[in-house]
Amino acid sequence: MAGDPRQLAVADLTARLVAGLARQARTYAAAAGQADGDLRQALEDLGRAKQAQFADLTPLARTLGVSTPATTSLPLAGAHAGWGVVLREAFQGERALQVVGRELASLTVDRDVRALATGLAVAAGRDGGRVRKLYLRYS
């Protein structure tokens, strides 16, 4: 892999995806801890989705030698700014995951990696839509 630019790019994109999924999972878990009712449930659902997507990507990351960060919750930065800010940042995170997933899918020659990356991009698009609806409702 050391001399193959495509494999280096695949590893880099995988590292970006795994870090982004971990960050989103932490964000949703922390936000859910400060929310109530339907918003709390929606954020918990999004957090579980990111955890599952992270778990799906972990074997590829390990194969490529990419470190996998923790997905456990951290204190929510910026919660004092209101749900609009938190949800906007979550939406931007989903968009970033979607872009990286698509890029990985288009770059790899491995069918399994392409299917995984495409699935992650689709999931990020779906989750971004869910976050957009929450933003419109709670900000």
Helices and strands as residue ranges (DSSP letters): H 5-32, H 37-63, G 79-81, H 83-107, H 111-138
